[in-house]
Structures are given as structure tokens and as C-alpha cells.
Amino acid sequence: MFPAGSAGAALLILRLSVAGTVLLAIRPLEGLVPPAAAIALTATIALALCPGVCTPLSCAAALLIHVGLLVRSCGLGSAVIIIHASMALSLLMLGPGAYSADARLFGRRLVLSNRDEL
């Protein structure tokens, strides 16, 4: 669930990329919600994705933003939004990776059981 090595580094890069795509959505999002709310929403999601805090929730929120923008757009811009949404979806499905706060909080645990008591 929390791969390390090159896969973990790739997931770190993917998390940073998704955070960047969310920040790029500030301007188009301002047409749907008030500007202060758009800035607060996207900044919160991006700041959570960079260190990998609540990654599944942040990715789901990023995906909802991109789907909302996709519904509103048309033309060549929709292809870029689809790519951004697919990045968020792939990160949602893969998880945050070993180099994240989620891995530190919810990572592998050593479970010891005493079978003699059973």
C-alpha cells in the first residue's frame, strides 16, 4: 500500500503534479464559487497533497473539481482537464506512497499475537 524506492518517488512526483493541477484550477473555478472560496479550497487540497496528508480525500476532492470544470468546458481545454482528472484518479487508486505523512501515520505495523492463549 505504501511502496518505497522508485515507485514511492514516482508517487511523490504524481502527488506534486496533482497539487499543481489543482492550483491551476483556481481561475476557472472562480466562475463556479466565490474567488476567496476557490483560493481556500484549492490551496487546502494542494497543501494536503504535497506532504501526503489525507491523500485519498484530497484526490477525491481534486477529481470532483476537475469533473466540475469538465462539465463546464468545451473544446481543446476539456482534453487538458481530462488528463488532470486522470492523474488525480490514478493517485486516488494507487495511494500516497512511502514518502508521505499517510505512510507515517497509517503505515505497516508489526502485530504480535500470542497463539498459546487461543
DOGU-758840 format. One record per atom (N, C-alpha, C): atom name; residue number from 1; residue in three letters; y, x, z. Coordinates in Angstrom, 2 decimals, decimal comma, padded with zeros to 5 digits. Atoms other than C-alpha are relative to their C-alpha. Example, Ala and Ser with C-alpha at 12.3 -4.5 7.8 and 13.67 -1.06 7.14 Angstrom:
BEGIN
N_1_ALA_-001,19_000,89_000,00
CA_1_ALA_-004,50_012,30_007,80
C_1_ALA_001,20_000,90_000,00
N_2_SER_-001,19_-000,82_-000,06
CA_2_SER_-001,06_013,67_007,14
C_2_SER_001,09_-000,77_000,73
//
This chain:
BEGIN
N_1_MET_-001,19_000,82_000,00
CA_1_MET_000,00_000,00_000,00
C_1_MET_001,26_000,86_000,00
N_2_PHE_-001,14_-000,89_-000,05
CA_2_PHE_002,30_002,94_000,64
C_2_PHE_-000,39_001,34_-000,61
N_3_PRO_000,43_-001,25_000,62
CA_3_PRO_001,40_005,60_-001,92
C_3_PRO_001,03_001,11_000,18
N_4_ALA_-000,86_-001,18_-000,15
CA_4_ALA_002,77_009,10_-001,43
C_4_ALA_-000,11_000,85_-001,27
N_5_GLY_000,08_-000,91_001,14
CA_5_GLY_003,10_012,04_-003,79
C_5_GLY_000,89_-000,46_-001,15
N_6_SER_-000,81_000,35_001,17
CA_6_SER_004,33_011,44_-007,32
C_6_SER_000,16_-001,51_-000,15
N_7_ALA_-000,14_001,46_000,05
CA_7_ALA_003,62_007,70_-007,11
C_7_ALA_001,05_-000,48_000,99
N_8_GLY_-001,03_000,35_-000,98
CA_8_GLY_005,74_007,46_-003,96
C_8_GLY_001,39_000,37_-000,48
N_9_ALA_-001,29_-000,42_000,56
CA_9_ALA_008,53_009,41_-005,66
C_9_ALA_000,44_-000,95_-001,11
N_10_ALA_-000,32_000,94_001,07
CA_10_ALA_008,33_007,09_-008,66
C_10_ALA_000,47_-001,34_000,57
N_11_LEU_-000,44_001,25_-000,63
CA_11_LEU_008,63_004,06_-006,37
C_11_LEU_001,38_000,16_000,63
N_12_LEU_-001,34_-000,27_-000,51
CA_12_LEU_011,66_005,67_-004,71
C_12_LEU_001,03_-000,10_-001,12
N_13_ILE_-000,89_000,08_001,16
CA_13_ILE_013,27_006,08_-008,14
C_13_ILE_000,14_-001,44_-000,46
N_14_LEU_-000,05_001,41_000,40
CA_14_LEU_012,37_002,48_-009,01
C_14_LEU_000,84_-000,82_000,97
N_15_ARG_-000,83_000,71_-000,98
CA_15_ARG_013,92_001,23_-005,75
C_15_ARG_001,48_000,28_-000,24
N_16_LEU_-001,40_-000,35_000,27
CA_16_LEU_017,15_003,12_-006,52
C_16_LEU_000,49_-000,63_-001,30
N_17_SER_-000,37_000,63_001,27
CA_17_SER_017,14_001,78_-010,09
C_17_SER_000,25_-001,49_000,16
N_18_VAL_-000,19_001,44_-000,23
CA_18_VAL_016,72_-001,81_-008,95
C_18_VAL_001,28_-000,23_000,79
N_19_ALA_-001,26_000,11_-000,75
CA_19_ALA_019,54_-001,29_-006,44
C_19_ALA_001,20_000,14_-000,94
N_20_GLY_-001,07_-000,15_000,98
CA_20_GLY_021,71_-000,09_-009,31
C_20_GLY_000,17_-001,21_-000,90
N_21_THR_-000,11_001,19_000,85
CA_21_THR_020,88_-003,10_-011,47
C_21_THR_000,60_-001,17_000,76
N_22_VAL_-000,59_001,07_-000,82
CA_22_VAL_021,79_-005,40_-008,59
C_22_VAL_001,51_000,21_000,10
N_23_LEU_-001,44_-000,27_-000,06
CA_23_LEU_025,16_-003,67_-008,26
C_23_LEU_000,70_-000,29_-001,33
N_24_LEU_-000,57_000,33_001,31
CA_24_LEU_025,70_-004,11_-012,00
C_24_LEU_000,19_-001,51_-000,17
N_25_ALA_-000,07_001,45_000,13
CA_25_ALA_025,28_-007,86_-011,50
C_25_ALA_001,17_-000,61_000,77
N_26_ILE_-001,11_000,54_-000,79
CA_26_ILE_028,38_-008,18_-009,29
C_26_ILE_000,95_-000,80_-000,88
N_27_ARG_-001,01_000,65_000,84
CA_27_ARG_030,79_-009,06_-012,10
C_27_ARG_-000,51_-001,31_-000,61
N_28_PRO_000,48_001,29_000,53
CA_28_PRO_028,62_-011,69_-013,87
C_28_PRO_-000,30_-001,02_001,09
N_29_LEU_000,34_000,90_-001,09
CA_29_LEU_027,60_-013,13_-010,52
C_29_LEU_001,24_-000,69_000,56
N_30_GLU_-001,22_000,58_-000,53
CA_30_GLU_031,23_-013,79_-009,61
C_30_GLU_000,33_-001,35_-000,65
N_31_GLY_-000,20_001,30_000,63
CA_31_GLY_031,20_-016,70_-012,07
C_31_GLY_-000,81_-001,10_000,67
N_32_LEU_000,87_000,98_-000,65
CA_32_LEU_028,47_-018,41_-010,04
C_32_LEU_000,39_-000,24_001,46
N_33_VAL_-000,37_000,09_-001,42
CA_33_VAL_029,65_-017,70_-006,49
C_33_VAL_001,37_000,65_000,19
N_34_PRO_-001,29_-000,66_-000,24
CA_34_PRO_032,97_-016,63_-004,93
C_34_PRO_-000,14_001,52_-000,03
N_35_PRO_000,09_-001,46_000,13
CA_35_PRO_033,79_-012,94_-005,51
C_35_PRO_-000,42_000,72_001,27
N_36_ALA_000,36_-000,66_-001,26
CA_36_ALA_033,53_-011,97_-001,84
C_36_ALA_-001,48_-000,20_000,31
N_37_ALA_001,42_000,26_-000,23
CA_37_ALA_030,10_-013,60_-001,60
C_37_ALA_-000,87_000,81_-000,95
N_38_ALA_000,75_-000,79_000,98
CA_38_ALA_028,93_-011,84_-004,77
C_38_ALA_-000,07_001,46_000,44
N_39_ILE_-000,02_-001,39_-000,46
CA_39_ILE_030,00_-008,46_-003,40
C_39_ILE_-000,88_000,17_001,23
N_40_ALA_000,78_-000,10_-001,22
CA_40_ALA_028,46_-009,10_000,00
C_40_ALA_-001,50_-000,12_-000,28
N_41_LEU_001,41_000,22_000,31
CA_41_LEU_025,17_-010,37_-001,46
C_41_LEU_-000,60_001,21_-000,70
N_42_THR_000,56_-001,13_000,76
CA_42_THR_024,67_-007,56_-003,95
C_42_THR_000,03_001,29_000,81
N_43_ALA_-000,06_-001,21_-000,82
CA_43_ALA_025,80_-004,86_-001,52
C_43_ALA_-001,09_-000,01_001,06
N_44_THR_001,06_000,10_-001,01
CA_44_THR_023,39_-006,11_001,13
C_44_THR_-001,37_000,29_-000,60
N_45_ILE_001,29_-000,23_000,66
CA_45_ILE_020,47_-006,14_-001,29
C_45_ILE_-000,14_001,47_-000,39
N_46_ALA_000,06_-001,40_000,43
CA_46_ALA_021,33_-002,70_-002,69
C_46_ALA_-000,15_000,94_001,19
N_47_LEU_000,10_-000,86_-001,19
CA_47_LEU_021,81_-001,19_000,77
C_47_LEU_-001,36_-000,12_000,68
N_48_ALA_001,35_000,14_-000,55
CA_48_ALA_018,43_-002,58_001,84
C_48_ALA_-001,04_000,69_-000,89
N_49_LEU_000,97_-000,60_000,91
CA_49_LEU_016,64_-001,30_-001,27
C_49_LEU_000,03_001,52_000,03
N_50_CYS_-000,09_-001,47_000,05
CA_50_CYS_017,91_002,29_-001,12
C_50_CYS_-000,89_000,67_001,03
N_51_PRO_000,94_-000,63_-000,95
CA_51_PRO_016,14_003,24_002,13
C_51_PRO_-001,36_-000,70_000,05
N_52_GLY_001,28_000,71_000,02
CA_52_GLY_013,38_000,68_001,54
C_52_GLY_-000,21_-000,88_001,21
N_53_VAL_000,08_000,91_-001,13
CA_53_VAL_014,12_-001,83_004,30
C_53_VAL_-000,21_-001,42_-000,54
N_54_CYS_000,32_001,37_000,46
CA_54_CYS_012,58_-005,30_003,78
C_54_CYS_-000,08_-000,06_-001,52
N_55_THR_000,06_-000,13_001,46
CA_55_THR_011,69_-004,32_000,23
C_55_THR_-000,49_-001,26_-000,70
N_56_PRO_000,42_001,21_000,71
CA_56_PRO_009,72_-007,46_-000,73
C_56_PRO_001,08_-001,09_-000,01
N_57_LEU_-001,06_001,00_-000,09
CA_57_LEU_012,52_-009,73_000,46
C_57_LEU_001,19_000,38_-000,90
N_58_SER_-001,12_-000,46_000,83
CA_58_SER_015,19_-007,62_-001,24
C_58_SER_-000,33_-000,12_-001,49
N_59_CYS_000,40_000,12_001,41
CA_59_CYS_013,22_-007,53_-004,50
C_59_CYS_-000,03_-001,45_-000,45
N_60_ALA_000,00_001,42_000,35
CA_60_ALA_012,74_-011,29_-004,43
C_60_ALA_001,42_-000,50_-000,20
N_61_ALA_-001,40_000,40_000,16
CA_61_ALA_016,48_-011,76_-003,94
C_61_ALA_000,59_000,58_-001,28
N_62_ALA_-000,48_-000,61_001,24
CA_62_ALA_017,23_-009,32_-006,77
C_62_ALA_-000,56_-000,74_-001,21
N_63_LEU_000,61_000,74_001,09
CA_63_LEU_014,79_-011,17_-009,00
C_63_LEU_000,66_-001,35_-000,19
N_64_LEU_-000,69_001,29_000,10
CA_64_LEU_016,46_-014,50_-008,20
C_64_LEU_001,39_000,16_-000,62
N_65_ILE_-001,31_-000,25_000,60
CA_65_ILE_019,86_-013,03_-009,07
C_65_ILE_-000,14_000,19_-001,50
N_66_HIS_000,16_-000,27_001,44
CA_66_HIS_018,59_-011,75_-012,42
C_66_HIS_-000,46_-001,24_-000,76
N_67_VAL_000,43_001,24_000,66
CA_67_VAL_016,83_-015,03_-013,24
C_67_VAL_001,19_-000,96_-000,11
N_68_GLY_-001,19_000,85_000,06
CA_68_GLY_020,03_-016,92_-012,38
C_68_GLY_000,96_000,45_-001,09
N_69_LEU_-000,86_-000,51_001,07
CA_69_LEU_022,01_-014,65_-014,69
C_69_LEU_-000,63_-000,22_-001,36
N_70_LEU_000,68_000,22_001,27
CA_70_LEU_019,37_-015,03_-017,39
C_70_LEU_000,16_-001,43_-000,47
N_71_VAL_-000,17_001,41_000,35
CA_71_VAL_019,64_-018,81_-017,30
C_71_VAL_001,40_-000,23_-000,57
N_72_ARG_-001,39_000,18_000,41
CA_72_ARG_023,40_-018,49_-017,75
C_72_ARG_000,37_000,76_-001,27
N_73_SER_-000,40_-000,87_001,11
CA_73_SER_023,40_-015,86_-020,51
C_73_SER_-000,70_-000,40_-001,30
N_74_CYS_000,63_000,16_001,30
CA_74_CYS_022,53_-015,79_-024,18
C_74_CYS_000,30_001,25_-000,82
N_75_GLY_-000,25_-001,14_000,86
CA_75_GLY_022,34_-013,17_-026,91
C_75_GLY_-000,69_001,26_000,47
N_76_LEU_000,61_-001,29_-000,33
CA_76_LEU_021,62_-009,45_-026,51
C_76_LEU_000,06_000,32_001,49
N_77_GLY_-000,09_-000,24_-001,43
CA_77_GLY_022,74_-009,46_-022,89
C_77_GLY_-001,21_-000,50_000,75
N_78_SER_001,17_000,54_-000,69
CA_78_SER_019,70_-011,51_-021,99
C_78_SER_-001,16_000,98_-000,05
N_79_ALA_001,07_-001,00_000,06
CA_79_ALA_017,38_-008,69_-023,11
C_79_ALA_000,15_001,02_001,12
N_80_VAL_-000,25_-000,95_-001,09
CA_80_VAL_019,00_-006,32_-020,62
C_80_VAL_-000,33_-000,65_001,34
N_81_ILE_000,30_000,70_-001,24
CA_81_ILE_018,72_-008,93_-017,87
C_81_ILE_-001,50_-000,15_000,19
N_82_ILE_001,46_000,09_-000,09
CA_82_ILE_015,03_-009,40_-018,67
C_82_ILE_-000,60_001,33_000,44
N_83_ILE_000,47_-001,33_-000,41
CA_83_ILE_014,49_-005,64_-018,33
C_83_ILE_000,29_000,22_001,48
N_84_HIS_-000,36_-000,15_-001,41
CA_84_HIS_016,34_-005,63_-014,99
C_84_HIS_-000,90_-000,88_000,88
N_85_ALA_000,87_000,90_-000,77
CA_85_ALA_014,30_-008,63_-013,78
C_85_ALA_-001,42_000,54_000,05
N_86_SER_001,36_-000,54_000,00
CA_86_SER_011,05_-006,97_-014,82
C_86_SER_-000,12_001,21_000,91
N_87_MET_000,01_-001,12_-000,95
CA_87_MET_011,98_-003,86_-012,84
C_87_MET_-000,11_-000,51_001,44
N_88_ALA_000,05_000,57_-001,34
CA_88_ALA_012,59_-005,99_-009,74
C_88_ALA_-001,37_-000,62_000,27
N_89_LEU_001,32_000,60_-000,17
CA_89_LEU_009,32_-007,87_-010,30
C_89_LEU_-001,07_001,06_000,20
N_90_SER_001,01_-001,05_-000,16
CA_90_SER_007,31_-004,67_-010,70
C_90_SER_000,11_000,66_001,37
N_91_LEU_-000,15_-000,56_-001,34
CA_91_LEU_008,79_-003,25_-007,49
C_91_LEU_-000,50_-000,98_001,06
N_92_LEU_000,50_001,02_-000,92
CA_92_LEU_008,02_-006,52_-005,72
C_92_LEU_-001,52_000,03_000,06
N_93_MET_001,46_000,00_000,05
CA_93_MET_004,40_-006,30_-006,85
C_93_MET_-000,61_001,31_000,50
N_94_LEU_000,55_-001,30_-000,39
CA_94_LEU_003,94_-002,57_-006,15
C_94_LEU_000,26_000,37_001,45
N_95_GLY_-000,34_-000,36_-001,38
CA_95_GLY_005,66_-002,27_-002,79
C_95_GLY_000,97_001,15_000,05
N_96_PRO_-001,07_-000,97_-000,14
CA_96_PRO_008,14_000,22_-001,40
C_96_PRO_-000,43_001,46_-000,15
N_97_GLY_000,44_-001,39_000,06
CA_97_GLY_006,03_003,41_-001,37
C_97_GLY_000,10_000,68_001,35
N_98_ALA_000,07_-000,72_-001,27
CA_98_ALA_005,53_006,03_001,31
C_98_ALA_001,36_000,51_000,47
N_99_TYR_-001,30_-000,55_-000,36
CA_99_TYR_009,11_007,28_001,23
C_99_TYR_001,00_-001,13_000,21
N_100_SER_-000,86_001,15_-000,29
CA_100_SER_010,66_004,15_002,70
C_100_SER_-000,05_-000,32_001,48
N_101_ALA_-000,02_000,44_-001,40
CA_101_ALA_011,61_002,63_006,02
C_101_ALA_-001,14_-000,98_000,26
N_102_ASP_001,12_000,94_-000,17
CA_102_ASP_008,99_-000,09_005,45
C_102_ASP_-001,30_000,75_000,30
N_103_ALA_001,21_-000,78_-000,24
CA_103_ALA_006,27_002,58_005,35
C_103_ALA_-000,01_000,53_001,43
N_104_ARG_-000,08_-000,49_-001,38
CA_104_ARG_007,50_003,97_008,66
C_104_ARG_-000,22_-001,13_001,00
N_105_LEU_000,12_001,14_-000,92
CA_105_LEU_007,67_000,53_010,26
C_105_LEU_-001,38_-000,65_-000,06
N_106_PHE_001,22_000,77_000,19
CA_106_PHE_004,54_-001,07_008,79
C_106_PHE_-001,13_000,81_-000,61
N_107_GLY_000,97_-000,87_000,66
CA_107_GLY_002,53_001,92_007,58
C_107_GLY_-001,38_-000,05_000,62
N_108_ARG_001,38_-000,06_-000,47
CA_108_ARG_-001,03_002,87_008,24
C_108_ARG_-000,06_000,23_001,50
N_109_ARG_000,20_-000,13_-001,44
CA_109_ARG_-002,20_002,54_011,81
C_109_ARG_-001,46_000,37_000,25
N_110_LEU_001,35_-000,33_-000,41
CA_110_LEU_-005,23_004,00_013,49
C_110_LEU_-000,45_-001,04_001,01
N_111_VAL_000,51_001,05_-000,87
CA_111_VAL_-007,20_001,17_015,01
C_111_VAL_-001,31_000,49_000,61
N_112_LEU_001,20_-000,44_-000,72
CA_112_LEU_-009,71_002,20_017,64
C_112_LEU_-000,66_-001,21_000,63
N_113_SER_000,72_001,09_-000,62
CA_113_SER_-012,36_-000,21_018,71
C_113_SER_-001,19_000,57_000,77
N_114_ASN_001,14_-000,42_-000,81
CA_114_ASN_-014,99_000,15_021,36
C_114_ASN_-001,14_-000,97_-000,30
N_115_ARG_001,10_000,87_000,41
CA_115_ARG_-018,16_-001,26_019,85
C_115_ARG_-001,00_-000,24_001,13
N_116_ASP_000,93_000,18_-001,11
CA_116_ASP_-020,06_-000,85_023,11
C_116_ASP_000,29_-001,27_000,79
N_117_GLU_-000,37_001,20_-000,75
CA_117_GLU_-018,16_-003,76_024,63
C_117_GLU_-000,46_-001,28_-000,70
N_118_LEU_000,44_001,18_000,73
CA_118_LEU_-019,37_-006,15_021,93
C_118_LEU_-001,42_-000,26_000,32
//
